[in-house]
Amino acid sequence: MERNEQKYAHDLYDGLIARFAPVADQTQVAITGGGVQWRCSALRGSRSCWVGCFEVGGPEFLTFFEDDTKKVATGRISSKDETIDAIWHWLDGAPLAAMYDRFCFVDWEKRKLISIRETAITAFPDLTIVARNELTVTPSGVSHLWFRTAARALHIHFAARHDSPEAVFYWDECELFRFEAKDPAVLATVLSHWLVENAVPSALRKEFPWLQIGRLADFYEKGSPVEGEFIESWDQMEGVYEGSRFPPRNLVLPFIAEMRRAGYDRKLRAGQSIWSLIVSRSRRSRLRPEQPLVSFQFRENSMEVFSRNQGEERIFEIPIAMSDTVERVLQSLADLPVD
């Protein structure tokens, strides 16, 4: 059975062959692929293009424009004809500026982010003094713009098929709030408050009532960021179990509530692996293999508890409930420094 990706690739290949027929002796056109991974390529002299063909509610073509095997630009669009036209002009020697003028989709994300950066720096020149900025493009053609100070940051990028970028604000590498940046001038103003003025979250709420800033930001503002991050992790785990059809959820949720009443949601980070609940003293969510932890693997009426603490490992099975045994392993973990 022919997949859509294969069909799109063959349609593009046939279109390229037809377009380059007058110069077929100078241009190499090829198609390769299998399954959902299909791509076409075209080469003439030092210039080349290769195109990934995807199914995204219809055809989508991701084109990479190269010169001497160096990637110069990228472009993603659903139009086969525009893709072929852009490849023709690139192989015909069009300079990058001409490609930008003729084809809006070429380096679209990158150019939008450059414009946003220029708007922000023009309006607030002090940004260049207090923050460094960096614009990068991933191998898959996704563009990212960062503004950073020692403690704070803003990450601007485009989510799939969105016309406006997402602006994500960080404090000490932790996301505190985000919004869709439809107006570059508004984004620049919030950015200046965040990085130049070091505005606290409560001040931002007053200045920009439309910003959705959660309570984690309040912990940062009062100087208790780790406690806030831990509490938020437990909120997230309760949401996971509450929204699931996991059979023991009616026992797991009261058990989590008991641990929270005992104050462990302020001392430990909560996470999961499939349906297992894992708690640790890790500042961030990704645990290293050697980090101490306690995990609870839930069965229908019991749980297997695994404890790893300072090189010692223990496993035991007990009912799903707070007990002296659970209290001991949790407290022993909580006594460790935050890692």
Backbone torsions as a table, in degrees:
resi	resn	phi	psi	omega
1	MET	NA	128.0	-179.0
2	GLU	-76.6	125.1	177.0
3	ARG	-78.7	158.7	179.3
4	ASN	-60.1	-39.7	-179.3
5	GLU	-60.1	-39.7	178.4
6	GLN	-66.2	-41.9	178.7
7	LYS	-61.7	-46.3	-179.6
8	TYR	-61.2	-40.6	-178.8
9	ALA	-65.2	-43.2	-179.9
10	HIS	-68.0	-37.2	176.1
11	ASP	-62.1	-43.1	179.3
12	LEU	-65.7	-42.7	179.5
13	TYR	-59.3	-47.4	179.5
14	ASP	-61.3	-39.1	178.6
15	GLY	-65.5	-39.3	178.5
16	LEU	-66.6	-43.3	178.7
17	ILE	-58.9	-44.1	-179.5
18	ALA	-66.1	-43.1	-176.8
19	ARG	-67.2	-38.1	-175.6
20	PHE	-95.2	9.1	179.8
21	ALA	-55.2	-40.9	-179.8
22	PRO	-64.2	-22.0	-179.8
23	VAL	-124.4	35.1	-176.0
24	ALA	-61.8	-28.6	-179.9
25	ASP	-73.8	-13.6	-179.4
26	GLN	-107.7	-12.1	-171.0
27	THR	-123.9	131.4	176.1
28	GLN	-100.8	124.5	177.9
29	VAL	-120.4	134.2	-176.4
30	ALA	-143.1	161.9	175.6
31	ILE	-137.2	136.6	177.4
32	THR	-140.2	159.1	174.4
33	GLY	151.2	-178.6	178.9
34	GLY	-177.2	147.6	-179.2
35	GLY	63.1	-123.1	178.4
36	VAL	-101.4	4.5	-178.4
37	GLN	-105.2	99.8	179.8
38	TRP	-131.7	144.1	177.2
39	ARG	-151.3	152.0	174.1
40	CYS	-114.5	155.4	177.6
41	SER	-140.9	154.8	176.6
42	ALA	-142.9	137.4	-174.0
43	LEU	-139.3	134.4	171.1
44	ARG	-148.2	121.2	-178.8
45	GLY	60.3	-130.6	-178.1
46	SER	-85.7	-10.1	-174.5
47	ARG	-100.0	146.5	179.7
48	SER	-151.7	161.3	172.8
49	CYS	-138.6	143.8	166.1
50	TRP	-133.2	146.9	-169.0
51	VAL	-128.8	118.8	171.2
52	GLY	-81.5	134.6	-176.2
53	CYS	-111.5	121.1	-171.4
54	PHE	-127.0	161.5	172.2
55	GLU	-106.4	113.0	177.7
56	VAL	-135.8	69.9	-173.7
57	GLY	65.1	27.3	-173.9
58	GLY	139.1	179.9	-177.4
59	PRO	-69.5	145.9	172.3
60	GLU	-144.1	134.1	-176.1
61	PHE	-120.4	121.7	177.7
62	LEU	-105.5	111.8	-174.2
63	THR	-107.9	134.9	174.2
64	PHE	-111.3	126.0	-179.0
65	PHE	-102.5	121.0	-173.8
66	GLU	-124.4	153.5	174.9
67	ASP	-138.1	121.7	-174.5
68	ASP	54.4	42.2	-179.9
69	THR	65.7	4.1	177.1
70	LYS	-92.3	128.7	-179.9
71	LYS	-71.1	123.8	-176.2
72	VAL	-105.7	-38.5	-176.6
73	ALA	-156.6	164.6	175.3
74	THR	-135.8	161.2	176.9
75	GLY	-158.8	137.1	-179.8
76	ARG	-123.8	128.4	-177.8
77	ILE	-158.4	157.5	-179.7
78	SER	-89.6	-11.7	-175.8
79	SER	-85.7	119.1	175.3
80	LYS	-66.1	-42.2	-175.9
81	ASP	-64.7	-42.4	177.8
82	GLU	-66.4	-35.5	177.3
83	THR	-61.9	-46.8	179.9
84	ILE	-63.7	-41.4	180.0
85	ASP	-62.9	-42.0	179.5
86	ALA	-65.6	-40.3	178.2
87	ILE	-62.8	-42.4	178.4
88	TRP	-56.8	-49.8	-177.2
89	HIS	-67.5	-36.9	179.5
90	TRP	-65.3	-47.5	-179.8
91	LEU	-68.7	-21.7	179.0
92	ASP	-82.3	0.6	174.0
93	GLY	98.4	12.1	-179.3
94	ALA	-61.4	134.1	175.6
95	PRO	-69.1	161.3	-176.1
96	LEU	-60.1	-40.5	-179.6
97	ALA	-59.3	-39.1	178.8
98	ALA	-68.9	-36.2	176.7
99	MET	-63.1	-41.6	178.3
100	TYR	-62.4	-42.4	-178.8
101	ASP	-65.2	-37.3	-173.4
102	ARG	-88.5	-33.1	-172.4
103	PHE	-124.8	104.4	-177.6
104	CYS	-62.1	-28.3	-174.1
105	PHE	-78.6	-15.0	-179.5
106	VAL	-74.0	120.9	-178.1
107	ASP	54.8	34.4	-176.4
108	TRP	-58.6	-50.9	-179.6
109	GLU	-61.6	-46.4	-177.8
110	LYS	-59.5	-45.8	-178.7
111	ARG	-66.3	-37.0	177.2
112	LYS	-64.2	-41.8	-179.4
113	LEU	-68.7	-36.5	175.4
114	ILE	-62.2	-41.0	178.5
115	SER	-64.7	-41.0	177.8
116	ILE	-62.7	-42.5	179.0
117	ARG	-62.3	-43.9	179.6
118	GLU	-63.6	-40.1	178.1
119	THR	-61.4	-44.5	-177.7
120	ALA	-66.4	-45.5	-176.2
121	ILE	-71.0	-35.3	177.1
122	THR	-64.6	-42.3	-179.1
123	ALA	-74.7	-33.0	-176.0
124	PHE	-134.8	79.7	-176.4
125	PRO	-57.1	-26.3	-178.6
126	ASP	-63.9	-15.5	177.0
127	LEU	-58.3	-35.0	-179.1
128	THR	-72.4	-17.0	-180.0
129	ILE	-89.0	-44.7	-172.9
130	VAL	-91.3	-20.0	-174.0
131	ALA	-133.6	149.4	170.8
132	ARG	-100.2	148.3	177.9
133	ASN	-124.1	152.1	-177.3
134	GLU	-146.2	129.2	176.6
135	LEU	-112.7	123.1	-179.3
136	THR	-128.7	156.2	175.6
137	VAL	-127.0	125.2	-178.5
138	THR	-73.7	164.5	176.8
139	PRO	-57.0	-24.3	178.7
140	SER	-90.4	5.0	174.5
141	GLY	91.1	9.4	179.2
142	VAL	-87.5	130.8	-177.0
143	SER	-98.9	144.3	179.9
144	HIS	-135.3	134.9	174.6
145	LEU	-119.8	127.1	178.9
146	TRP	-119.5	139.9	163.7
147	PHE	-117.1	131.2	-175.6
148	ARG	-137.9	141.9	163.2
149	THR	-116.8	-173.2	-178.6
150	ALA	-62.1	-35.0	-174.0
151	ALA	-112.9	-23.4	-172.1
152	ARG	-124.9	164.2	-179.4
153	ALA	-158.5	160.4	171.0
154	LEU	-132.0	130.5	177.1
155	HIS	-115.0	124.6	-179.7
156	ILE	-118.5	125.6	179.2
157	HIS	-154.9	166.0	179.5
158	PHE	-101.4	125.4	170.3
159	ALA	-73.4	161.8	-174.5
160	ALA	-54.3	124.8	171.9
161	ARG	64.0	20.6	176.3
162	HIS	-95.3	141.6	179.7
163	ASP	-82.0	-24.1	-179.9
164	SER	-114.9	145.3	-177.5
165	PRO	-78.0	160.8	173.1
166	GLU	-94.4	131.3	177.7
167	ALA	-110.2	118.6	-174.9
168	VAL	-117.4	123.4	-174.3
169	PHE	-105.1	133.0	-175.4
170	TYR	-121.5	149.7	169.2
171	TRP	-132.0	121.2	-177.6
172	ASP	53.5	45.4	176.1
173	GLU	66.6	13.7	179.0
174	CYS	-113.0	128.1	178.9
175	GLU	-68.5	128.8	178.8
176	LEU	-110.5	-32.6	176.0
177	PHE	-163.7	163.3	178.7
178	ARG	-151.7	161.9	173.1
179	PHE	-159.2	160.5	175.9
180	GLU	-80.5	120.0	-172.2
181	ALA	-89.9	81.9	-180.0
182	LYS	-77.9	-26.3	-178.1
183	ASP	-117.4	108.4	-179.3
184	PRO	-57.5	-31.6	-179.8
185	ALA	-68.6	-40.4	177.4
186	VAL	-65.7	-43.7	178.0
187	LEU	-58.5	-44.0	-179.9
188	ALA	-61.0	-38.4	-179.6
189	THR	-67.1	-45.4	178.1
190	VAL	-63.5	-40.5	178.9
191	LEU	-59.9	-44.0	179.3
192	SER	-63.2	-43.7	176.5
193	HIS	-58.5	-40.9	-173.3
194	TRP	-73.6	-45.4	-173.0
195	LEU	-99.8	-37.3	-178.0
196	VAL	-82.3	-46.9	-176.6
197	GLU	-91.9	-9.3	-176.6
198	ASN	51.8	43.9	-179.4
199	ALA	-61.7	141.0	177.3
200	VAL	-83.7	157.4	-176.2
201	PRO	-55.3	-38.9	-178.8
202	SER	-63.7	-35.5	177.8
203	ALA	-69.3	-37.7	178.1
204	LEU	-65.2	-37.5	178.3
205	ARG	-60.9	-40.3	179.8
206	LYS	-70.5	-41.6	-177.3
207	GLU	-72.1	-36.4	-177.8
208	PHE	-130.3	81.0	-175.1
209	PRO	-58.9	-21.8	-178.3
210	TRP	-77.8	-15.5	178.4
211	LEU	-66.6	133.0	177.1
212	GLN	-97.1	95.1	-177.9
213	ILE	-110.6	117.0	-176.3
214	GLY	-76.7	177.7	-174.3
215	ARG	-72.8	-16.5	176.1
216	LEU	-58.1	-35.8	179.5
217	ALA	-61.3	-32.3	179.9
218	ASP	-67.1	-35.2	176.6
219	PHE	-65.7	-39.3	176.2
220	TYR	-62.8	-41.9	-177.7
221	GLU	-64.3	-37.1	-178.8
222	LYS	-89.4	4.8	174.8
223	GLY	86.1	22.1	178.6
224	SER	-125.0	57.4	-174.0
225	PRO	-65.1	-38.9	-177.3
226	VAL	-65.7	-44.6	177.9
227	GLU	-57.8	-43.9	179.6
228	GLY	-63.9	-41.7	178.8
229	GLU	-64.2	-40.8	178.5
230	PHE	-63.0	-47.8	-179.4
231	ILE	-59.9	-43.0	179.2
232	GLU	-62.2	-37.0	179.5
233	SER	-63.9	-36.4	177.3
234	TRP	-71.0	-38.0	175.0
235	ASP	-57.5	-43.1	-178.7
236	GLN	-65.7	-40.4	-179.7
237	MET	-67.9	-38.8	174.9
238	GLU	-60.1	-40.7	178.3
239	GLY	-63.0	-38.0	178.9
240	VAL	-61.4	-48.8	-177.4
241	TYR	-72.9	-35.8	179.2
242	GLU	-63.7	-35.8	-177.2
243	GLY	-90.8	9.9	-175.4
244	SER	-106.5	169.6	172.0
245	ARG	-107.6	22.4	-180.0
246	PHE	-60.2	120.6	-172.0
247	PRO	-51.2	-45.7	-178.0
248	PRO	-81.3	12.8	-173.6
249	ARG	-57.3	-31.4	-179.8
250	ASN	-70.2	-17.5	173.2
251	LEU	-97.0	-33.7	-176.3
252	VAL	-68.4	-44.0	-177.0
253	LEU	-62.6	-44.7	174.7
254	PRO	-62.6	-34.6	178.0
255	PHE	-64.1	-44.1	176.8
256	ILE	-61.9	-42.0	179.9
257	ALA	-61.9	-38.2	177.9
258	GLU	-63.3	-43.7	179.5
259	MET	-63.8	-36.2	179.4
260	ARG	-70.0	-39.1	177.3
261	ARG	-63.0	-29.8	178.4
262	ALA	-79.0	-2.6	174.8
263	GLY	90.4	7.5	-177.1
264	TYR	-74.9	-16.0	176.2
265	ASP	-71.4	-12.9	176.1
266	ARG	-98.1	-8.8	-175.9
267	LYS	-113.5	-21.3	-173.8
268	LEU	-130.2	149.2	172.2
269	ARG	-88.6	137.3	177.6
270	ALA	-105.9	140.9	177.1
271	GLY	-151.7	-171.6	-177.2
272	GLN	-146.0	158.4	168.7
273	SER	-137.4	106.0	-169.8
274	ILE	57.6	-111.6	179.3
275	TRP	-107.0	6.0	177.4
276	SER	-81.8	140.0	174.4
277	LEU	-94.7	130.1	-178.3
278	ILE	-124.6	130.3	176.8
279	VAL	-121.3	148.7	-175.7
280	SER	-156.9	179.2	173.3
281	ARG	-105.2	21.3	-179.1
282	SER	-74.3	131.9	178.0
283	ARG	-65.3	-37.7	-178.3
284	ARG	-111.5	169.0	-168.2
285	SER	-77.5	-24.6	-176.9
286	ARG	-89.2	117.6	-177.6
287	LEU	-87.2	141.8	170.3
288	ARG	-82.6	155.5	-175.4
289	PRO	-57.0	-30.5	-174.7
290	GLU	-92.9	-4.0	-174.5
291	GLN	-70.4	140.5	176.4
292	PRO	-62.0	147.0	179.8
293	LEU	-163.7	166.4	167.7
294	VAL	-129.8	127.7	178.3
295	SER	-119.0	145.8	179.2
296	PHE	-120.3	109.9	177.3
297	GLN	-98.7	110.4	-170.3
298	PHE	-85.4	134.8	171.8
299	ARG	-110.5	-167.7	-174.4
300	GLU	-63.4	-45.1	-178.9
301	ASN	-130.8	9.1	-178.8
302	SER	-146.8	175.8	177.8
303	MET	-142.5	143.5	173.6
304	GLU	-93.3	122.5	-178.4
305	VAL	-104.2	124.6	176.9
306	PHE	-115.1	127.1	-179.8
307	SER	-122.3	128.3	173.7
308	ARG	-125.5	116.6	-174.0
309	ASN	-146.2	115.0	177.3
310	GLN	52.8	45.7	176.1
311	GLY	85.8	-12.2	-179.7
312	GLU	-97.1	133.7	180.0
313	GLU	-119.9	139.0	178.6
314	ARG	-136.7	144.6	175.0
315	ILE	-134.1	131.9	175.2
316	PHE	-151.9	158.5	-179.1
317	GLU	-117.0	128.9	-177.3
318	ILE	-144.6	169.0	176.3
319	PRO	-62.6	156.9	179.5
320	ILE	-79.7	89.5	-179.2
321	ALA	-171.0	158.7	175.1
322	MET	-69.6	137.8	-179.4
323	SER	-149.8	172.4	178.1
324	ASP	-61.3	-37.0	-179.8
325	THR	-63.7	-47.2	178.4
326	VAL	-63.3	-42.6	179.5
327	GLU	-57.3	-42.0	-177.7
328	ARG	-65.6	-46.4	-177.1
329	VAL	-69.5	-34.4	178.6
330	LEU	-69.1	-43.4	-178.7
331	GLN	-67.3	-38.1	177.3
332	SER	-62.1	-37.3	177.3
333	LEU	-70.1	-42.5	-177.5
334	ALA	-65.4	-23.5	-179.3
335	ASP	-75.1	-12.5	180.0
336	LEU	-77.5	155.0	175.9
337	PRO	-68.8	152.9	175.1
338	VAL	-64.7	133.5	-177.4
339	ASP	-110.2	NA	NA
